[in-house]
Amino acid sequence: MTPFGARLRELREARGMTLKSMAAAIGVSPAYLSALEHGRRGRPTWDLLQRIIGHLNIIWDEAEELERLADLSHPRIVIDTEGLTPKATELANRLAERIGSLDESRLDQMIDLLGRR
């Protein structure tokens, strides 16, 4: 699941919306919306994100948070280390190998180290 997908599901369920009704309202299939919530689809397009924000009737900070989470939610990220130092390439490879085994506490530590947006 991506940060965007988790927040989208939380907002939808808090408003008592079914997956099927929200999908119909924003013009996508229930299967696509489910895949977006579960991180099996990439980031939504700007247009779809705006339809989601409008349908959820969120504004200002909450809308900005959802946009920020969408930016951070590409489920299949590629890190291009061409032209970087060998240490940068090593870090990218070690992270790719081990990210699945890191617990929430360690992930929070690493995110804090890199600086949250």
C-alpha positions as CSV (number, residue, x, y, z in Angstrom):
1,M,0.0,0.0,0.0
2,T,1.3,3.5,-0.7
3,P,1.0,6.6,1.5
4,F,-1.6,8.0,-0.9
5,G,-3.6,4.8,-1.1
6,A,-3.7,4.4,2.7
7,R,-4.9,8.0,3.1
8,L,-7.4,7.8,0.3
9,R,-9.0,4.7,1.8
10,E,-9.1,6.3,5.2
11,L,-10.8,9.4,3.9
12,R,-13.3,7.3,1.8
13,E,-14.2,5.0,4.7
14,A,-14.5,8.0,7.2
15,R,-17.1,9.4,4.9
16,G,-19.0,6.1,4.7
17,M,-18.4,5.8,0.9
18,T,-18.2,2.4,-0.7
19,L,-15.5,1.7,-3.2
20,K,-18.1,1.2,-5.9
21,S,-19.9,4.5,-5.3
22,M,-16.8,6.6,-5.1
23,A,-15.4,5.0,-8.3
24,A,-18.6,5.8,-10.2
25,A,-18.5,9.4,-8.9
26,I,-15.0,10.1,-10.0
27,G,-15.3,8.2,-13.3
28,V,-13.1,5.1,-12.8
29,S,-13.8,1.4,-12.3
30,P,-14.0,0.0,-8.8
31,A,-11.1,-2.3,-9.7
32,Y,-8.9,0.7,-10.6
33,L,-9.8,2.6,-7.4
34,S,-9.1,-0.6,-5.4
35,A,-5.7,-0.9,-7.1
36,L,-4.9,2.7,-6.4
37,E,-5.7,2.3,-2.8
38,H,-3.6,-0.9,-2.5
39,G,-0.6,0.5,-4.4
40,R,-0.9,-1.7,-7.4
41,R,-1.3,1.4,-9.6
42,G,1.0,4.4,-9.9
43,R,0.3,7.9,-8.9
44,P,-3.0,9.3,-10.0
45,T,-3.0,11.9,-12.8
46,W,-3.5,15.5,-11.8
47,D,-7.0,15.4,-13.3
48,L,-8.0,12.3,-11.3
49,L,-6.5,13.7,-8.1
50,Q,-8.6,16.9,-8.5
51,R,-11.7,14.8,-9.0
52,I,-10.9,12.8,-5.9
53,I,-10.3,16.0,-3.9
54,G,-13.6,17.5,-5.1
55,H,-15.6,14.3,-4.5
56,L,-14.2,14.0,-0.9
57,N,-15.0,17.7,-0.5
58,I,-11.6,18.5,1.1
59,I,-9.8,21.8,0.9
60,W,-6.6,23.6,1.9
61,D,-4.3,21.6,4.1
62,E,-6.0,18.3,3.7
63,A,-6.0,18.7,-0.1
64,E,-2.4,19.7,-0.1
65,E,-1.5,16.7,2.0
66,L,-3.3,14.3,-0.4
67,E,-1.4,15.9,-3.3
68,R,1.9,15.6,-1.4
69,L,1.2,11.9,-0.6
70,A,0.4,11.3,-4.3
71,D,3.8,12.7,-5.2
72,L,5.4,10.3,-2.7
73,S,3.5,7.2,-3.8
74,H,5.0,5.8,-6.9
75,P,5.0,2.0,-6.1
76,R,7.8,1.1,-8.5
77,I,10.5,3.7,-8.1
78,V,13.7,3.7,-10.1
79,I,16.8,5.3,-8.7
80,D,19.3,6.5,-11.4
81,T,22.7,6.7,-9.8
82,E,24.6,7.3,-13.1
83,G,27.1,10.1,-12.5
84,L,26.9,9.8,-8.7
85,T,29.5,8.5,-6.4
86,P,30.1,4.8,-5.7
87,K,28.7,5.3,-2.2
88,A,25.5,6.7,-3.6
89,T,25.1,3.6,-5.9
90,E,25.9,1.3,-2.9
91,L,23.3,3.1,-0.8
92,A,20.6,2.8,-3.5
93,N,21.3,-0.9,-4.0
94,R,21.4,-1.7,-0.2
95,L,18.1,0.1,0.3
96,A,16.5,-1.8,-2.6
97,E,17.7,-5.1,-1.1
98,R,16.6,-4.5,2.4
99,I,13.7,-2.1,2.4
100,G,11.2,-5.0,2.7
101,S,12.7,-6.1,6.0
102,L,12.8,-2.8,7.8
103,D,10.3,-2.3,10.6
104,E,8.2,0.8,11.0
105,S,10.5,2.3,13.6
106,R,13.6,2.0,11.3
107,L,11.6,3.4,8.3
108,D,10.6,6.4,10.4
109,Q,14.2,7.0,11.5
110,M,15.4,6.9,7.8
111,I,12.6,9.2,6.7
112,D,13.5,11.7,9.4
113,L,17.1,11.5,8.5
114,L,16.3,12.3,4.9
115,G,13.9,15.0,6.0
116,R,10.2,14.9,5.8
117,R,8.5,17.3,3.4
